[in-house]
Amino acid sequence: MMEPKHDITKMDFQVGRFITFSDGVFAIVITIMVFEIRVPKIEENLNDALLWNSLKEMGWKFLGFFISYAIVGHYWSVHHRIYGYAQKYTTALLWINLAFLLTVALLPFSSALLGEFASHTSMQLPYAVYVLNVCLVALMNTWMWIYISNPKRDLLTRKISKARIKLGVYRSMVIPIIFFASFLVAFLSPLVARFMVVLIPAILLWGMGGLERKADHDEVIELKKINEKQKIIEEEKEELV
């Protein structure tokens, strides 16, 4: 495992730069996505009816933007939670994070491509590109979480339970599984496929309650064990004195 080559006393500062850079990429990605929605141009006979029709034709673009915004926001919050556990990093983790940000940075393009051709429901390629991009984001996010949460690398502020690690992996895979399933459904019903994404928040918020409770329970037990060991060590020290 390669360690960053800088003064160890600068670790907190370097981790701060690490996270700030990532936050900046997320902010830029969200900004670029909204730039893809252009104000409609009506050259002749301008009136409210024509403008409204033009806005309705842009409905798929708006839908694509809202979905992509939610995805980017979700993975930003996941990134925030992951690095809430990390107290240091390695060179390998830096590159994993950059690879993850690369997949996030591609979302404005794949989102714009999908929005541009979304009304052409007979075309599968735009949605395939978008689904592939979303799956890559999720896979890189999962890799990053597995790398950081591995206790052998000693990157965490505290020990977390195996149930918590598994929960993070399962939550990371919900989005790509739903999107891949929706891509398959798109061959039968493109409209149904596009709206399958509403299953994602339902599963993330309510479908994993049992796993969340198990993770909390396991960590409480682990914390009690640590406290008991610490108490025994302190008692042994007092006896020696």
C-alpha positions, -999 to 999 in steps of 0.1 A, spaced: 0 0 0 15 33 -11 13 61 14 11 98 3 46 113 4 41 144 26 46 153 63 23 132 84 13 163 104 -3 176 72 -26 147 69 -58 165 80 -50 194 56 -44 170 27 -76 151 34 -94 184 35 -80 193 0 -90 158 -12 -127 163 -2 -128 199 -13 -116 190 -48 -143 163 -50 -170 187 -39 -159 211 -65 -163 185 -93 -198 176 -81 -208 213 -81 -194 218 -116 -212 187 -129 -245 198 -116 -240 233 -131 -230 219 -165 -261 197 -166 -285 226 -163 -267 244 -191 -278 216 -215 -314 229 -211 -316 258 -235 -344 284 -236 -365 276 -267 -362 299 -297 -393 309 -315 -386 331 -346 -420 340 -358 -456 346 -344 -443 346 -308 -471 339 -283 -478 320 -251 -493 290 -269 -462 284 -291 -439 289 -261 -459 264 -240 -458 238 -268 -420 243 -270 -417 238 -233 -438 206 -234 -415 193 -261 -386 198 -237 -404 177 -211 -381 147 -215 -350 169 -212 -364 183 -179 -371 148 -167 -336 136 -176 -321 166 -158 -341 160 -126 -332 123 -126 -295 131 -132 -295 158 -106 -309 134 -81 -283 108 -90 -254 133 -87 -269 146 -54 -272 110 -41 -236 101 -49 -223 134 -35 -241 126 -2 -227 90 -3 -192 104 -9 -197 127 20 -207 99 43 -178 76 31 -152 102 38 -168 110 72 -153 76 82 -118 83 67 -91 99 87 -63 95 61 -58 82 26 -34 64 4 -21 71 -31 -42 43 -44 -74 58 -28 -66 91 -45 -66 75 -79 -97 55 -71 -114 87 -62 -103 104 -94 -116 74 -114 -150 78 -96 -151 115 -103 -143 107 -140 -175 87 -142 -195 115 -125 -180 141 -149 -194 121 -178 -230 123 -166 -237 157 -182 -229 143 -216 -249 110 -212 -278 130 -196 -278 155 -225 -276 126 -251 -306 109 -234 -326 141 -232 -320 150 -268 -333 117 -281 -356 107 -253 -387 113 -275 -374 88 -300 -385 58 -280 -375 34 -308 -338 43 -302 -321 23 -274 -285 36 -278 -290 69 -259 -305 51 -229 -279 24 -231 -251 50 -229 -268 67 -199 -274 34 -181 -238 24 -187 -226 57 -172 -248 53 -141 -236 18 -136 -199 29 -138 -205 56 -112 -221 30 -89 -193 5 -94 -166 30 -88 -184 42 -57 -187 6 -44 -150 0 -51 -141 32 -31 -162 21 -2 -148 -14 -1 -113 0 -2 -118 25 26 -138 3 48 -113 -26 47 -99 -27 83 -65 -39 71 -58 -5 55 -64 13 88 -80 44 71 -111 47 93 -117 69 123 -132 39 141 -139 3 135 -172 -4 118 -192 -36 117 -192 -61 87 -230 -54 86 -223 -17 80 -198 -25 52 -223 -49 35 -251 -23 39 -229 3 21 -223 -21 -8 -260 -30 -11 -270 6 -11 -245 14 -38 -258 -13 -60 -295 -4 -58 -293 23 -85 -274 3 -112 -296 -27 -107 -328 -7 -112 -314 11 -142 -302 -21 -158 -336 -36 -152 -352 -6 -167 -330 -8 -198 -342 -44 -204 -378 -33 -199 -373 -5 -224 -373 -30 -252 -409 -38 -243 -422 -5 -229 -399 26 -231 -423 47 -211 -425 22 -182 -388 18 -182 -382 56 -177 -404 57 -147 -389 26 -130 -364 49 -113 -391 59 -88 -384 26 -72 -349 37 -62 -358 62 -33 -384 37 -21 -358 9 -18 -331 32 -3 -354 48 22 -377 19 33 -364 -13 17 -332 -16 38 -345 -8 72 -337 -43 85 -301 -41 73 -297 -6 88 -310 -19 122 -286 -49 121 -257 -26 113 -266 -4 143 -271 -34 166 -237 -49 156 -219 -17 161 -234 -12 196 -222 -47 206 -187 -40 191 -185 -7 210 -194 -25 243 -167 -50 237 -141 -23 231 -152 -4 262 -150 -36 283 -115 -43 270 -105 -8 277 -119 -11 313 -99 -43 319 -67 -27 307 -72 3 330 -79 -20 359 -48 -40 352 -28 -7 351 -42 4 385 -33 -30 400 3 -26 388 5 8 404 
